[in-house]
């Protein structure tokens, strides 16, 4: 792997760690609101992001390059509403998708086929990520401020495996 590619992979490792940190912060926000189901959903999401980070960690090592960990920036801690938090999560996932696409473009530019194949998993994963967060956004828009609606969604999100 070229130095340029390794640097880009290291940067993405950092973004995945930040994603985990962001969703854990959202979990804490929901916990504070007493919405345990929402909090649980975000905790599971935070763990998934950590696993994404580890995939980059292992891949960089396997390619004989060095993992260089950097500072993880602090996430937001407050949102205006559950809908606002999920809208921000969706915005974040779209940003991550654009980064994965850019990494894919770079791997092609560098004729780095191993990286291209590795990144394919993330291209597919991002479709899922955007869809699952988008689904919650749509539901929250439907129920608006109805406490009953929120309660039902909270119960449903609490069942995420
Ligand atoms: Fe690692 Fe949610 O993308």
Backbone and ligand atoms as CSV (ligand in chain L), in Angstrom:
chain,resi,resn,atom,element,x,y,z
A,1,UNK,N,N,0.856,-1.194,0.000
A,1,UNK,CA,C,0.000,0.000,0.000
A,1,UNK,C,C,0.894,1.247,0.000
A,2,UNK,N,N,0.547,2.211,-0.827
A,2,UNK,CA,C,1.375,3.416,-0.873
A,2,UNK,C,C,1.186,4.219,0.418
A,3,UNK,N,N,2.093,5.141,0.638
A,3,UNK,CA,C,2.027,5.979,1.838
A,3,UNK,C,C,0.756,6.816,1.826
A,4,UNK,N,N,0.398,7.267,0.615
A,4,UNK,CA,C,-0.801,8.096,0.465
A,4,UNK,C,C,-2.055,7.302,0.858
A,5,UNK,N,N,-2.110,6.057,0.404
A,5,UNK,CA,C,-3.255,5.200,0.700
A,5,UNK,C,C,-3.284,4.877,2.199
A,6,UNK,N,N,-2.118,4.562,2.766
A,6,UNK,CA,C,-2.047,4.223,4.190
A,6,UNK,C,C,-2.503,5.409,5.042
A,7,UNK,N,N,-2.149,6.611,4.619
A,7,UNK,CA,C,-2.552,7.802,5.380
A,7,UNK,C,C,-4.074,7.959,5.315
A,8,UNK,N,N,-4.618,7.748,4.120
A,8,UNK,CA,C,-6.073,7.867,3.953
A,8,UNK,C,C,-6.807,6.817,4.794
A,9,UNK,N,N,-6.238,5.602,4.874
A,9,UNK,CA,C,-6.851,4.537,5.682
A,9,UNK,C,C,-6.772,4.895,7.174
A,10,UNK,N,N,-5.632,5.429,7.585
A,10,UNK,CA,C,-5.484,5.869,8.985
A,10,UNK,C,C,-6.487,6.972,9.323
A,11,UNK,N,N,-6.687,7.901,8.377
A,11,UNK,CA,C,-7.660,8.985,8.598
A,11,UNK,C,C,-9.060,8.400,8.772
A,12,UNK,N,N,-9.376,7.368,7.983
A,12,UNK,CA,C,-10.703,6.769,8.082
A,12,UNK,C,C,-10.862,6.007,9.395
A,13,UNK,N,N,-9.787,5.380,9.854
A,13,UNK,CA,C,-9.824,4.703,11.161
A,13,UNK,C,C,-10.245,5.732,12.227
A,14,UNK,N,N,-9.667,6.925,12.130
A,14,UNK,CA,C,-9.989,7.977,13.085
A,14,UNK,C,C,-11.463,8.402,12.961
A,15,UNK,N,N,-11.956,8.494,11.737
A,15,UNK,CA,C,-13.364,8.881,11.522
A,15,UNK,C,C,-14.325,7.844,12.091
A,16,UNK,N,N,-13.934,6.575,12.007
A,16,UNK,CA,C,-14.791,5.514,12.552
A,16,UNK,C,C,-14.785,5.576,14.086
A,17,UNK,N,N,-13.621,5.892,14.650
A,17,UNK,CA,C,-13.563,6.054,16.109
A,17,UNK,C,C,-14.426,7.241,16.527
A,18,UNK,N,N,-14.359,8.325,15.737
A,18,UNK,CA,C,-15.198,9.486,16.049
A,18,UNK,C,C,-16.679,9.110,15.950
A,19,UNK,N,N,-17.023,8.312,14.936
A,19,UNK,CA,C,-18.422,7.895,14.772
A,19,UNK,C,C,-18.891,7.171,16.028
A,20,UNK,N,N,-18.041,6.282,16.540
A,20,UNK,CA,C,-18.380,5.544,17.747
A,20,UNK,C,C,-18.608,6.505,18.922
A,21,UNK,N,N,-17.728,7.482,19.020
A,21,UNK,CA,C,-17.779,8.483,20.084
A,21,UNK,C,C,-19.055,9.322,19.962
A,22,UNK,N,N,-19.401,9.688,18.715
A,22,UNK,CA,C,-20.600,10.492,18.463
A,22,UNK,C,C,-21.856,9.735,18.884
A,23,UNK,N,N,-21.937,8.448,18.520
A,23,UNK,CA,C,-23.137,7.690,18.848
A,23,UNK,C,C,-23.208,7.360,20.336
A,24,UNK,N,N,-22.073,7.217,20.970
A,24,UNK,CA,C,-22.084,7.006,22.417
A,24,UNK,C,C,-22.570,8.278,23.114
A,25,UNK,N,N,-22.202,9.428,22.551
A,25,UNK,CA,C,-22.663,10.707,23.091
A,25,UNK,C,C,-24.177,10.830,22.912
A,26,UNK,N,N,-24.677,10.350,21.765
A,26,UNK,CA,C,-26.126,10.371,21.545
A,26,UNK,C,C,-26.811,9.397,22.504
A,27,UNK,N,N,-26.161,8.250,22.772
A,27,UNK,CA,C,-26.719,7.286,23.731
A,27,UNK,C,C,-26.867,7.959,25.096
A,28,UNK,N,N,-25.857,8.706,25.501
A,28,UNK,CA,C,-25.892,9.381,26.803
A,28,UNK,C,C,-26.991,10.444,26.828
A,29,UNK,N,N,-27.174,11.127,25.699
A,29,UNK,CA,C,-28.244,12.131,25.579
A,29,UNK,C,C,-29.613,11.466,25.776
A,30,UNK,N,N,-29.828,10.329,25.095
A,30,UNK,CA,C,-31.113,9.632,25.205
A,30,UNK,C,C,-31.309,9.046,26.602
A,31,UNK,N,N,-30.233,8.558,27.180
A,31,UNK,CA,C,-30.280,8.010,28.544
A,31,UNK,C,C,-30.793,9.091,29.490
A,32,UNK,N,N,-30.259,10.286,29.303
A,32,UNK,CA,C,-30.637,11.414,30.148
A,32,UNK,C,C,-32.108,11.800,29.975
A,33,UNK,N,N,-32.659,11.546,28.777
A,33,UNK,CA,C,-34.076,11.859,28.525
A,33,UNK,C,C,-34.985,10.746,29.039
A,34,UNK,N,N,-34.371,9.647,29.498
A,34,UNK,CA,C,-35.174,8.508,29.968
A,34,UNK,C,C,-35.654,7.635,28.826
A,35,UNK,N,N,-35.083,7.833,27.635
A,35,UNK,CA,C,-35.467,7.013,26.479
A,35,UNK,C,C,-34.465,5.874,26.330
A,36,UNK,N,N,-34.686,4.836,27.123
A,36,UNK,CA,C,-33.726,3.729,27.203
A,36,UNK,C,C,-33.597,2.932,25.906
A,37,UNK,N,N,-34.671,2.821,25.169
A,37,UNK,CA,C,-34.621,2.102,23.887
A,37,UNK,C,C,-33.753,2.830,22.875
A,38,UNK,N,N,-33.938,4.135,22.781
A,38,UNK,CA,C,-33.112,4.957,21.888
A,38,UNK,C,C,-31.641,4.853,22.305
A,39,UNK,N,N,-31.419,4.907,23.626
A,39,UNK,CA,C,-30.052,4.834,24.142
A,39,UNK,C,C,-29.411,3.490,23.773
A,40,UNK,N,N,-30.180,2.426,23.928
A,40,UNK,CA,C,-29.688,1.091,23.591
A,40,UNK,C,C,-29.310,1.019,22.103
A,41,UNK,N,N,-30.168,1.544,21.251
A,41,UNK,CA,C,-29.919,1.528,19.800
A,41,UNK,C,C,-28.596,2.233,19.496
A,42,UNK,N,N,-28.398,3.366,20.147
A,42,UNK,CA,C,-27.165,4.133,19.913
A,42,UNK,C,C,-25.933,3.409,20.468
A,43,UNK,N,N,-26.105,2.711,21.588
A,43,UNK,CA,C,-24.974,1.940,22.147
A,43,UNK,C,C,-24.544,0.840,21.170
A,44,UNK,N,N,-25.532,0.162,20.599
A,44,UNK,CA,C,-25.225,-0.891,19.621
A,44,UNK,C,C,-24.514,-0.269,18.412
A,45,UNK,N,N,-25.008,0.903,18.003
A,45,UNK,CA,C,-24.401,1.598,16.864
A,45,UNK,C,C,-22.940,1.972,17.173
A,46,UNK,N,N,-22.712,2.456,18.401
A,46,UNK,CA,C,-21.353,2.855,18.805
A,46,UNK,C,C,-20.407,1.643,18.743
A,47,UNK,N,N,-20.915,0.483,19.159
A,47,UNK,CA,C,-20.086,-0.733,19.127
A,47,UNK,C,C,-19.772,-1.131,17.695
A,48,UNK,N,N,-20.757,-0.982,16.826
A,48,UNK,CA,C,-20.544,-1.308,15.404
A,48,UNK,C,C,-19.451,-0.427,14.805
A,49,UNK,N,N,-19.476,0.848,15.183
A,49,UNK,CA,C,-18.479,1.779,14.640
A,49,UNK,C,C,-17.071,1.412,15.116
A,50,UNK,N,N,-17.012,0.924,16.349
A,50,UNK,CA,C,-15.722,0.487,16.882
A,50,UNK,C,C,-15.213,-0.692,16.064
A,51,UNK,N,N,-16.147,-1.563,15.677
A,51,UNK,CA,C,-15.779,-2.713,14.843
A,51,UNK,C,C,-15.317,-2.245,13.454
A,52,UNK,N,N,-15.965,-1.199,12.932
A,52,UNK,CA,C,-15.508,-0.629,11.652
A,52,UNK,C,C,-14.069,-0.112,11.792
A,53,UNK,N,N,-13.815,0.569,12.888
A,53,UNK,CA,C,-12.468,1.098,13.131
A,53,UNK,C,C,-11.453,-0.044,13.163
A,54,UNK,N,N,-11.854,-1.161,13.819
A,54,UNK,CA,C,-10.953,-2.306,13.928
A,54,UNK,C,C,-10.683,-2.967,12.580
A,55,UNK,N,N,-11.659,-2.914,11.693
A,55,UNK,CA,C,-11.436,-3.465,10.346
A,55,UNK,C,C,-10.328,-2.670,9.663
A,56,UNK,N,N,-10.341,-1.339,9.801
A,56,UNK,CA,C,-9.267,-0.527,9.214
A,56,UNK,C,C,-7.943,-0.818,9.924
A,57,UNK,N,N,-8.013,-0.943,11.254
A,57,UNK,CA,C,-6.813,-1.227,12.044
A,57,UNK,C,C,-6.123,-2.504,11.541
A,58,UNK,N,N,-6.931,-3.553,11.400
A,58,UNK,CA,C,-6.352,-4.831,10.972
A,58,UNK,C,C,-5.852,-4.783,9.533
A,59,UNK,N,N,-6.613,-4.113,8.680
A,59,UNK,CA,C,-6.224,-4.059,7.273
A,59,UNK,C,C,-4.889,-3.305,7.101
A,60,UNK,N,N,-4.758,-2.187,7.785
A,60,UNK,CA,C,-3.516,-1.399,7.682
A,60,UNK,C,C,-2.323,-2.261,8.125
A,61,UNK,N,N,-2.497,-2.977,9.239
A,61,UNK,CA,C,-1.429,-3.864,9.731
A,61,UNK,C,C,-1.116,-4.980,8.746
A,62,UNK,N,N,-2.171,-5.605,8.237
A,62,UNK,CA,C,-1.982,-6.724,7.308
A,62,UNK,C,C,-1.234,-6.313,6.046
A,63,UNK,N,N,-1.398,-5.043,5.670
A,63,UNK,CA,C,-0.722,-4.569,4.464
A,63,UNK,C,C,0.712,-4.136,4.753
A,64,UNK,N,N,1.131,-4.370,5.983
A,64,UNK,CA,C,2.505,-4.036,6.357
A,64,UNK,C,C,2.735,-2.555,6.604
A,65,UNK,N,N,1.652,-1.840,6.878
A,65,UNK,CA,C,1.799,-0.399,7.165
A,65,UNK,C,C,1.575,-0.136,8.650
A,66,UNK,N,N,1.853,1.088,9.043
A,66,UNK,CA,C,1.724,1.417,10.448
A,66,UNK,C,C,0.408,2.081,10.777
A,67,UNK,N,N,-0.210,1.613,11.848
A,67,UNK,CA,C,-1.396,2.291,12.359
A,67,UNK,C,C,-0.900,3.453,13.204
A,68,UNK,N,N,-1.371,4.640,12.863
A,68,UNK,CA,C,-0.985,5.822,13.626
A,68,UNK,C,C,-2.240,6.471,14.197
A,69,UNK,N,N,-2.453,6.263,15.484
A,69,UNK,CA,C,-3.662,6.807,16.109
A,69,UNK,C,C,-3.494,8.286,16.395
A,70,UNK,N,N,-4.584,9.009,16.153
A,70,UNK,CA,C,-4.553,10.450,16.377
A,70,UNK,C,C,-5.627,10.805,17.395
A,71,UNK,N,N,-5.645,12.069,17.758
A,71,UNK,CA,C,-6.665,12.558,18.680
A,71,UNK,C,C,-8.055,12.363,18.064
A,72,UNK,N,N,-8.989,11.923,18.886
A,72,UNK,CA,C,-10.378,11.831,18.422
A,72,UNK,C,C,-11.097,13.081,18.927
A,73,UNK,N,N,-11.661,13.856,17.986
A,73,UNK,CA,C,-12.293,15.114,18.404
A,73,UNK,C,C,-13.537,14.851,19.270
A,74,UNK,N,N,-13.890,15.853,20.057
A,74,UNK,CA,C,-15.047,15.703,20.950
A,74,UNK,C,C,-16.342,15.827,20.159
A,75,UNK,N,N,-17.305,14.932,20.443
A,75,UNK,CA,C,-18.589,15.027,19.742
A,75,UNK,C,C,-19.507,16.063,20.387
A,76,UNK,N,N,-20.587,16.425,19.689
A,76,UNK,CA,C,-21.647,17.237,20.285
A,76,UNK,C,C,-22.193,16.466,21.486
A,77,UNK,N,N,-22.823,17.191,22.409
A,77,UNK,CA,C,-23.383,16.498,23.569
A,77,UNK,C,C,-24.891,16.704,23.695
A,78,UNK,N,N,-25.414,17.683,22.953
A,78,UNK,CA,C,-26.843,17.979,23.069
A,78,UNK,C,C,-27.507,18.185,21.724
A,79,UNK,N,N,-28.764,17.771,21.667
A,79,UNK,CA,C,-29.560,17.959,20.455
A,79,UNK,C,C,-30.912,18.505,20.888
A,80,UNK,N,N,-31.638,19.109,19.920
A,80,UNK,CA,C,-32.918,19.752,20.269
A,80,UNK,C,C,-34.038,18.763,20.543
A,81,UNK,N,N,-33.936,17.590,19.953
A,81,UNK,CA,C,-35.005,16.594,20.071
A,81,UNK,C,C,-34.465,15.254,19.567
A,82,UNK,N,N,-35.179,14.155,19.839
A,82,UNK,CA,C,-34.757,12.868,19.267
A,82,UNK,C,C,-34.651,12.953,17.745
A,83,UNK,N,N,-35.609,13.648,17.117
A,83,UNK,CA,C,-35.571,13.771,15.656
A,83,UNK,C,C,-34.296,14.494,15.216
A,84,UNK,N,N,-33.980,15.568,15.918
A,84,UNK,CA,C,-32.763,16.322,15.576
A,84,UNK,C,C,-31.523,15.433,15.675
A,85,UNK,N,N,-31.443,14.637,16.747
A,85,UNK,CA,C,-30.280,13.757,16.921
A,85,UNK,C,C,-30.179,12.778,15.746
A,86,UNK,N,N,-31.301,12.167,15.377
A,86,UNK,CA,C,-31.271,11.191,14.275
A,86,UNK,C,C,-31.010,11.861,12.924
A,87,UNK,N,N,-31.482,13.093,12.773
A,87,UNK,CA,C,-31.174,13.813,11.524
A,87,UNK,C,C,-29.671,14.082,11.427
A,88,UNK,N,N,-29.080,14.412,12.577
A,88,UNK,CA,C,-27.627,14.644,12.593
A,88,UNK,C,C,-26.868,13.328,12.335
A,89,UNK,N,N,-27.404,12.229,12.866
A,89,UNK,CA,C,-26.778,10.921,12.626
A,89,UNK,C,C,-26.819,10.589,11.138
A,90,UNK,N,N,-27.948,10.894,10.498
A,90,UNK,CA,C,-28.079,10.622,9.064
A,90,UNK,C,C,-27.097,11.483,8.268
A,91,UNK,N,N,-26.995,12.749,8.664
A,91,UNK,CA,C,-26.056,13.656,8.001
A,91,UNK,C,C,-24.628,13.103,8.124
A,92,UNK,N,N,-24.323,12.594,9.328
A,92,UNK,CA,C,-22.990,12.045,9.570
A,92,UNK,C,C,-22.736,10.812,8.699
A,93,UNK,N,N,-23.727,9.936,8.605
A,93,UNK,CA,C,-23.549,8.729,7.781
A,93,UNK,C,C,-23.337,9.089,6.309
A,94,UNK,N,N,-24.029,10.138,5.849
A,94,UNK,CA,C,-23.843,10.574,4.457
A,94,UNK,C,C,-22.420,11.095,4.247
A,95,UNK,N,N,-21.922,11.776,5.252
A,95,UNK,CA,C,-20.537,12.263,5.208
A,95,UNK,C,C,-19.570,11.073,5.144
A,96,UNK,N,N,-19.825,10.043,5.969
A,96,UNK,CA,C,-18.964,8.851,5.965
A,96,UNK,C,C,-19.029,8.158,4.599
A,97,UNK,N,N,-20.219,8.081,4.035
A,97,UNK,CA,C,-20.357,7.482,2.702
A,97,UNK,C,C,-19.489,8.222,1.693
A,98,UNK,N,N,-19.514,9.544,1.748
A,98,UNK,CA,C,-18.708,10.324,0.786
A,98,UNK,C,C,-17.218,10.061,0.990
A,99,UNK,N,N,-16.827,9.838,2.232
A,99,UNK,CA,C,-15.409,9.530,2.511
A,99,UNK,C,C,-15.030,8.146,1.978
A,100,UNK,N,N,-15.922,7.170,2.163
A,100,UNK,CA,C,-15.649,5.813,1.658
A,100,UNK,C,C,-15.541,5.850,0.133
A,101,UNK,N,N,-16.447,6.609,-0.491
A,101,UNK,CA,C,-16.385,6.725,-1.951
A,101,UNK,C,C,-15.069,7.344,-2.406
A,102,UNK,N,N,-14.626,8.333,-1.665
A,102,UNK,CA,C,-13.359,8.993,-2.004
A,102,UNK,C,C,-12.181,8.008,-1.846
A,103,UNK,N,N,-12.238,7.174,-0.785
A,103,UNK,CA,C,-11.193,6.156,-0.590
A,103,UNK,C,C,-11.204,5.157,-1.750
A,104,UNK,N,N,-12.391,4.798,-2.184
A,104,UNK,CA,C,-12.535,3.868,-3.307
A,104,UNK,C,C,-11.921,4.488,-4.563
A,105,UNK,N,N,-12.218,5.771,-4.775
A,105,UNK,CA,C,-11.655,6.471,-5.939
A,105,UNK,C,C,-10.126,6.453,-5.881
A,106,UNK,N,N,-9.583,6.696,-4.690
A,106,UNK,CA,C,-8.134,6.714,-4.518
A,106,UNK,C,C,-7.519,5.344,-4.786
A,107,UNK,N,N,-8.202,4.294,-4.286
A,107,UNK,CA,C,-7.654,2.940,-4.484
A,107,UNK,C,C,-7.577,2.606,-5.980
A,108,UNK,N,N,-8.547,3.109,-6.738
A,108,UNK,CA,C,-8.530,2.860,-8.188
A,108,UNK,C,C,-7.429,3.662,-8.853
A,109,UNK,N,N,-7.281,4.885,-8.403
A,109,UNK,CA,C,-6.236,5.752,-8.952
A,109,UNK,C,C,-4.861,5.126,-8.723
A,110,UNK,N,N,-4.726,4.430,-7.574
A,110,UNK,CA,C,-3.430,3.848,-7.214
A,110,UNK,C,C,-3.279,2.399,-7.711
A,111,UNK,N,N,-4.286,1.914,-8.426
A,111,UNK,CA,C,-4.294,0.509,-8.849
A,111,UNK,C,C,-4.089,-0.432,-7.658
A,112,UNK,N,N,-4.689,-0.058,-6.530
A,112,UNK,CA,C,-4.556,-0.848,-5.299
A,112,UNK,C,C,-5.787,-1.755,-5.182
A,113,UNK,N,N,-5.693,-2.929,-5.804
A,113,UNK,CA,C,-6.862,-3.814,-5.882
A,113,UNK,C,C,-7.263,-4.379,-4.526
A,114,UNK,N,N,-6.275,-4.664,-3.681
A,114,UNK,CA,C,-6.586,-5.212,-2.352
A,114,UNK,C,C,-7.416,-4.203,-1.549
A,115,UNK,N,N,-7.037,-2.942,-1.638
A,115,UNK,CA,C,-7.800,-1.911,-0.926
A,115,UNK,C,C,-9.190,-1.779,-1.510
A,116,UNK,N,N,-9.279,-1.885,-2.807
A,116,UNK,CA,C,-10.578,-1.759,-3.467
A,116,UNK,C,C,-11.540,-2.849,-2.971
A,117,UNK,N,N,-11.023,-4.078,-2.897
A,117,UNK,CA,C,-11.868,-5.185,-2.434
A,117,UNK,C,C,-12.239,-5.001,-0.962
A,118,UNK,N,N,-11.272,-4.571,-0.163
A,118,UNK,CA,C,-11.532,-4.308,1.253
A,118,UNK,C,C,-12.640,-3.250,1.395
A,119,UNK,N,N,-12.560,-2.210,0.586
A,119,UNK,CA,C,-13.512,-1.095,0.699
A,119,UNK,C,C,-14.918,-1.444,0.206
A,120,UNK,N,N,-15.006,-2.473,-0.623
A,120,UNK,CA,C,-16.322,-2.866,-1.132
A,120,UNK,C,C,-17.290,-3.180,0.002
A,121,UNK,N,N,-16.778,-3.827,1.055
A,121,UNK,CA,C,-17.625,-4.150,2.203
A,121,UNK,C,C,-18.234,-2.867,2.785
A,122,UNK,N,N,-17.416,-1.813,2.858
A,122,UNK,CA,C,-17.879,-0.548,3.436
A,122,UNK,C,C,-18.877,0.165,2.524
A,123,UNK,N,N,-18.712,0.007,1.216
A,123,UNK,CA,C,-19.661,0.623,0.277
A,123,UNK,C,C,-21.049,0.040,0.536
A,124,UNK,N,N,-21.121,-1.286,0.668
A,124,UNK,CA,C,-22.389,-1.963,0.937
A,124,UNK,C,C,-22.914,-1.590,2.315
A,125,UNK,N,N,-22.010,-1.579,3.289
A,125,UNK,CA,C,-22.385,-1.265,4.670
A,125,UNK,C,C,-23.001,0.137,4.761
A,126,UNK,N,N,-22.457,1.079,4.015
A,126,UNK,CA,C,-22.972,2.449,4.087
A,126,UNK,C,C,-24.400,2.550,3.556
A,127,UNK,N,N,-24.746,1.723,2.588
A,127,UNK,CA,C,-26.124,1.726,2.085
A,127,UNK,C,C,-27.046,1.324,3.242
A,128,UNK,N,N,-26.629,0.285,3.981
A,128,UNK,CA,C,-27.398,-0.190,5.132
A,128,UNK,C,C,-27.463,0.857,6.243
A,129,UNK,N,N,-26.321,1.467,6.512
A,129,UNK,CA,C,-26.246,2.459,7.581
A,129,UNK,C,C,-27.207,3.621,7.313
A,130,UNK,N,N,-27.171,4.145,6.108
A,130,UNK,CA,C,-28.050,5.269,5.770
A,130,UNK,C,C,-29.506,4.841,5.828
A,131,UNK,N,N,-29.790,3.621,5.374
A,131,UNK,CA,C,-31.176,3.148,5.369
A,131,UNK,C,C,-31.697,2.977,6.790
A,132,UNK,N,N,-30.883,2.390,7.683
A,132,UNK,CA,C,-31.400,2.129,9.032
A,132,UNK,C,C,-31.583,3.428,9.827
A,133,UNK,N,N,-30.679,4.380,9.657
A,133,UNK,CA,C,-30.853,5.659,10.363
A,133,UNK,C,C,-32.016,6.438,9.727
A,134,UNK,N,N,-32.103,6.394,8.409
A,134,UNK,CA,C,-33.172,7.091,7.693
A,134,UNK,C,C,-34.559,6.589,8.079
A,135,UNK,N,N,-34.638,5.287,8.350
A,135,UNK,CA,C,-35.919,4.692,8.746
A,135,UNK,C,C,-36.398,5.294,10.074
A,136,UNK,N,N,-35.459,5.476,11.006
A,136,UNK,CA,C,-35.841,6.059,12.301
A,136,UNK,C,C,-36.240,7.526,12.112
A,137,UNK,N,N,-35.512,8.240,11.265
A,137,UNK,CA,C,-35.849,9.648,10.983
A,137,UNK,C,C,-37.291,9.725,10.471
A,138,UNK,N,N,-37.639,8.865,9.528
A,138,UNK,CA,C,-38.996,8.870,8.958
A,138,UNK,C,C,-40.056,8.595,10.020
A,139,UNK,N,N,-39.778,7.631,10.886
A,139,UNK,CA,C,-40.747,7.304,11.937
A,139,UNK,C,C,-40.936,8.481,12.888
A,140,UNK,N,N,-39.810,9.121,13.244
A,140,UNK,CA,C,-39.889,10.249,14.176
A,140,UNK,C,C,-40.648,11.415,13.547
A,141,UNK,N,N,-40.519,11.580,12.240
A,141,UNK,CA,C,-41.265,12.646,11.560
A,141,UNK,C,C,-42.759,12.343,11.582
A,142,UNK,N,N,-43.087,11.067,11.465
A,142,UNK,CA,C,-44.499,10.652,11.472
A,142,UNK,C,C,-45.166,10.942,12.813
A,143,UNK,N,N,-44.467,10.598,13.918
A,143,UNK,CA,C,-45.109,10.746,15.234
A,143,UNK,C,C,-45.018,12.175,15.773
A,144,UNK,N,N,-44.196,12.987,15.136
A,144,UNK,CA,C,-43.975,14.385,15.581
A,144,UNK,C,C,-43.677,14.413,17.089
A,145,UNK,N,N,-44.469,15.200,17.866
A,145,UNK,CA,C,-44.152,15.300,19.297
A,145,UNK,C,C,-45.025,14.397,20.168
A,146,UNK,N,N,-45.704,13.460,19.540
A,146,UNK,CA,C,-46.602,12.607,20.323
A,146,UNK,C,C,-45.832,11.707,21.293
A,147,UNK,N,N,-46.079,11.865,22.624
A,147,UNK,CA,C,-45.372,11.017,23.596
A,147,UNK,C,C,-45.677,9.531,23.373
A,148,UNK,N,N,-46.902,9.229,22.977
A,148,UNK,CA,C,-47.264,7.829,22.715
A,148,UNK,C,C,-46.428,7.249,21.588
A,149,UNK,N,N,-46.292,8.031,20.524
A,149,UNK,CA,C,-45.505,7.607,19.368
A,149,UNK,C,C,-44.052,7.375,19.761
A,150,UNK,N,N,-43.512,8.315,20.521
A,150,UNK,CA,C,-42.113,8.199,20.983
A,150,UNK,C,C,-41.926,6.933,21.813
A,151,UNK,N,N,-42.900,6.659,22.676
A,151,UNK,CA,C,-42.845,5.488,23.547
A,151,UNK,C,C,-42.800,4.203,22.715
A,152,UNK,N,N,-43.623,4.165,21.657
A,152,UNK,CA,C,-43.664,2.970,20.798
A,152,UNK,C,C,-42.324,2.786,20.067
A,153,UNK,N,N,-41.789,3.890,19.524
A,153,UNK,CA,C,-40.494,3.801,18.820
A,153,UNK,C,C,-39.394,3.395,19.806
A,154,UNK,N,N,-39.465,3.944,21.013
A,154,UNK,CA,C,-38.455,3.627,22.025
A,154,UNK,C,C,-38.441,2.121,22.319
A,155,UNK,N,N,-39.633,1.546,22.420
A,155,UNK,CA,C,-39.720,0.120,22.705
A,155,UNK,C,C,-39.123,-0.704,21.550
A,156,UNK,N,N,-39.446,-0.246,20.339
A,156,UNK,CA,C,-38.962,-0.945,19.154
A,156,UNK,C,C,-37.421,-0.866,19.044
A,157,UNK,N,N,-36.870,0.335,19.259
A,157,UNK,CA,C,-35.415,0.499,19.149
A,157,UNK,C,C,-34.672,-0.271,20.240
A,158,UNK,N,N,-35.342,-0.460,21.355
A,158,UNK,CA,C,-34.751,-1.189,22.471
A,158,UNK,C,C,-34.523,-2.666,22.158
A,159,UNK,N,N,-35.133,-3.133,21.074
A,159,UNK,CA,C,-35.008,-4.557,20.729
A,159,UNK,C,C,-33.862,-4.816,19.759
A,160,UNK,N,N,-33.135,-3.748,19.370
A,160,UNK,CA,C,-32.040,-3.955,18.406
A,160,UNK,C,C,-30.996,-4.903,18.976
A,161,UNK,N,N,-30.587,-5.853,18.150
A,161,UNK,CA,C,-29.578,-6.839,18.588
A,161,UNK,C,C,-28.175,-6.314,18.321
L,1,LIG,FE1,FE,-18.816,3.261,10.112
L,1,LIG,FE2,FE,-21.721,4.260,10.407
L,1,LIG,O1,O,-20.260,3.987,9.362
